[in-house]
Amino acid sequence: MAEVRNKRLMERYVNYDIIAPMYDRRYKENDYSGVQEVLLNFIDADLSARVLEVGCGTGHWLEVLDGQEYRVAGLDASRSMVDRAKRRIPHAALVHGHAEELPWQATSFDRIFCINALHHFSDKPAFMTEARRVLKQEGKLMSVSLDPHTDCEQWWVYDYFPQTVDLDKERYLSGHAIRQMTLASGFKGCRTFEAQHRVLNTPARTALEHGRLAKTVTSQLVLLSDDEYMQGISRIWRDIEAAEDHDEVLTLSVDVRLYATIGLVA
């Protein structure tokens, strides 16, 4: 069964080289202040700390830390993402590579984090083992992500593109599974907590007209075939017109939580 799931996900590959030019739009249109606060509290070290982000994308979070004068490094599997991150933070140690084979020596870092990235790693236990290897004693690992296994999330993506629900349950680990995997890799004191609760209601017509529902806005939509995506967009237009026939406005709802899981090298 696991092989079937992995094959299905491989067939729905997210090409971040194509998404890279539009990727930072998410930080302009969405509030991630809670995640930022959790990240800064997680670092909680003096300015000599060495910090690595795995799945660094275009360098948004590393730029936040770079402003705090930490020594930062990043790795991403997308060369286009890394190239953009290098332009953003030219003095950072940024590498094109894979989470399962971190190209650094043992005990190189004080903190490692990945934000909305773990679900993209092809071998999550291998990443955990690598993170444990390159962290120093008293070092910490943090992952921040959705947990669709709670079945309490309300999101227009899940409402109008139903294929994304099962795909996310295959891609994302539950908080419990992440803790168990972190513990199995040699970390101690693992805990999971809510990093941010995002609630937003946006008029559907406005979102469509401003390109906020483009296929590239989130990996959930990128994974869909063009037909699946257009079917969802058609459903949204249908409900917009039905609402307007009654002088109402259709809103697209977001009520989701991002969870952080932390483990310690002791």
C-alpha positions in Angstrom: 0.0 0.0 0.0 2.8 2.4 0.9 4.4 1.8 -2.5 1.1 2.6 -4.3 0.9 5.9 -2.3 4.5 6.8 -3.1 4.0 6.1 -6.8 0.8 8.2 -6.8 2.6 11.2 -5.2 5.6 10.9 -7.6 3.2 11.1 -10.5 2.0 14.5 -9.0 5.4 16.1 -8.7 5.6 19.7 -7.6 8.2 21.5 -9.8 9.4 24.4 -7.7 11.7 25.6 -10.5 8.5 26.7 -12.3 6.9 28.1 -9.1 9.9 30.1 -7.9 9.1 33.4 -9.6 5.7 33.5 -7.9 6.6 31.8 -4.6 7.0 34.9 -2.4 3.5 36.2 -3.2 2.3 33.9 -0.3 4.2 36.1 2.2 2.6 39.3 0.9 -0.9 37.9 0.9 -0.9 35.8 4.1 -0.2 36.4 7.7 2.7 34.3 9.1 3.4 36.4 12.1 2.7 33.5 14.5 5.2 31.2 12.7 7.8 34.0 12.7 7.4 34.4 16.5 7.8 30.7 17.0 10.9 30.6 14.8 12.6 33.4 16.7 11.8 31.8 20.1 13.1 28.5 18.7 16.5 30.0 17.8 16.8 31.4 21.3 20.6 31.4 21.1 23.4 34.0 21.1 24.3 35.7 17.9 27.1 33.2 17.2 24.6 30.4 16.6 24.8 28.6 13.3 21.3 28.0 11.9 20.3 25.8 8.9 17.0 25.8 7.1 16.2 22.7 5.1 13.8 23.4 2.3 14.7 27.1 2.4 12.9 28.1 -0.8 13.6 31.6 -1.8 15.1 32.5 1.6 12.2 34.3 3.2 12.8 32.8 6.7 16.5 33.0 6.5 16.3 36.7 5.7 14.2 37.1 8.9 17.1 35.5 10.9 19.8 37.2 8.9 18.4 40.5 10.1 19.1 39.2 13.6 22.8 38.6 12.6 22.8 34.8 13.1 25.1 32.8 10.8 22.6 31.2 8.5 22.7 28.4 5.9 20.1 26.9 3.7 19.4 24.0 1.4 16.7 23.4 -1.2 16.1 20.8 -3.9 15.0 23.5 -6.4 17.9 25.2 -8.1 15.8 28.2 -9.1 14.7 28.6 -5.4 18.3 28.6 -4.3 19.3 31.1 -6.9 16.7 33.5 -5.7 17.7 32.9 -2.1 21.3 33.7 -3.0 20.3 37.0 -4.5 18.3 37.8 -1.4 21.0 36.8 1.1 24.3 36.8 -0.8 26.6 36.1 2.1 24.6 33.1 3.4 25.8 29.5 2.8 23.1 28.3 0.4 23.2 25.0 -1.3 21.3 23.1 -3.9 20.8 19.6 -2.5 18.5 17.1 -0.9 17.3 16.9 2.7 18.2 13.2 2.9 21.9 14.0 2.3 23.0 17.2 4.1 26.4 18.3 2.7 27.8 19.4 6.1 30.1 17.8 8.6 28.8 16.4 11.9 28.0 18.9 14.7 27.9 21.9 12.3 24.8 23.6 13.5 23.0 24.8 16.7 19.5 24.9 15.2 17.9 23.2 12.1 14.4 24.1 11.0 12.0 23.4 8.1 8.8 25.4 7.6 6.2 23.9 5.3 8.8 21.7 3.8 8.9 18.3 5.5 6.0 16.9 3.4 8.2 17.4 0.3 11.1 15.2 1.6 11.1 11.8 -0.1 12.7 10.0 2.8 11.7 11.7 6.0 13.4 9.3 8.4 16.7 9.8 6.5 16.3 13.6 6.9 15.8 13.2 10.6 18.9 11.1 10.9 20.9 13.6 8.9 19.6 16.5 11.0 20.7 14.6 14.2 24.1 14.1 12.7 24.9 17.7 11.8 23.4 19.2 15.0 25.7 20.0 18.0 25.0 18.8 21.5 22.1 20.7 22.9 21.1 21.5 19.3 17.4 21.5 18.3 15.3 20.6 15.3 12.0 22.2 14.5 9.4 21.3 11.8 6.4 23.5 11.1 3.5 22.2 9.0 -0.2 21.5 8.5 -1.7 18.5 10.1 -4.6 17.4 7.8 -5.1 14.3 10.0 -6.9 16.3 12.7 -9.9 16.6 10.3 -10.8 20.0 11.8 -9.3 22.2 9.1 -11.7 24.3 7.0 -10.1 25.5 3.8 -11.5 26.6 0.5 -8.8 24.4 -1.2 -10.2 21.3 0.4 -13.8 22.4 -0.2 -13.5 23.0 -4.0 -10.7 20.7 -4.9 -11.6 17.5 -3.0 -8.7 15.5 -4.4 -6.3 17.6 -2.3 -7.6 16.2 1.0 -6.4 12.6 0.4 -3.2 13.9 -1.2 -2.4 16.0 1.8 -3.1 13.1 4.2 -0.6 11.1 2.1 2.1 13.9 2.0 1.8 15.2 5.5 2.6 13.3 8.7 0.5 13.8 11.8 2.0 15.6 14.8 2.2 12.2 16.6 4.0 10.6 13.6 6.5 13.4 13.4 7.2 13.1 17.2 7.7 9.3 16.9 10.0 9.7 13.9 12.0 12.4 15.7 12.4 10.3 18.8 13.4 7.3 16.7 16.2 9.4 15.1 17.7 10.0 18.6 16.2 13.3 19.6 14.8 13.8 23.1 12.0 15.9 24.7 9.9 16.0 21.5 6.8 18.1 21.7 4.2 19.5 19.3 2.3 22.7 19.7 0.2 25.1 17.7 2.4 27.7 16.0 -0.3 29.7 14.3 -4.1 29.6 13.8 -5.0 31.3 10.5 -8.5 32.5 10.0 -9.5 34.5 6.9 -12.6 35.0 4.8 -12.1 36.5 1.3 -14.8 37.3 -1.3 -14.5 34.6 -3.9 -14.9 36.9 -6.9 -12.2 39.3 -5.6 -9.8 36.4 -5.1 -10.3 35.1 -8.6 -10.0 38.5 -10.2 -6.8 39.2 -8.4 -5.2 35.9 -9.2 -5.2 34.6 -5.7 -6.6 31.2 -6.8 -3.9 30.6 -9.4 -2.7 27.1 -9.7 0.7 28.2 -8.4 -0.4 29.7 -5.1 -0.1 26.5 -3.1 1.4 23.0 -3.7 -2.0 21.5 -3.1 -3.2 23.0 -6.4 0.0 22.4 -8.3 -0.4 18.7 -7.7 -3.7 18.6 -9.5 -4.1 17.9 -13.2 -5.2 20.9 -15.3 -8.7 19.2 -15.6 -9.0 18.8 -11.8 -8.0 22.3 -11.2 -10.4 23.8 -13.8 -13.2 21.6 -12.4 -12.6 23.2 -9.0 -12.5 26.7 -10.4 -15.8 26.0 -12.2 -17.4 24.9 -8.9 -16.3 28.2 -7.4 -17.8 30.3 -10.3 -21.0 28.3 -10.0 -21.3 29.1 -6.3 -20.4 32.8 -6.9 -23.2 33.1 -9.4 -25.7 31.2 -7.2 -24.9 33.6 -4.3 -25.2 36.7 -6.4 -28.6 35.6 -7.7 -29.7 36.0 -4.1 -27.7 39.3 -3.6 -25.2 37.5 -1.5 -21.4 37.3 -1.6 -19.6 34.0 -1.7 -16.6 34.0 0.6 -13.7 31.6 0.6 -12.8 30.5 4.2 -9.5 29.6 5.7 -9.5 28.2 9.2 -6.3 26.2 9.6 -3.6 25.6 12.1 0.1 25.2 11.6 1.9 23.0 14.2 5.5 23.0 15.3 7.3 19.9 16.5 10.7 20.3 18.3 13.3 17.8 19.3 16.5 18.2 21.3 20.0 16.6 20.9 20.8 15.6 24.5 
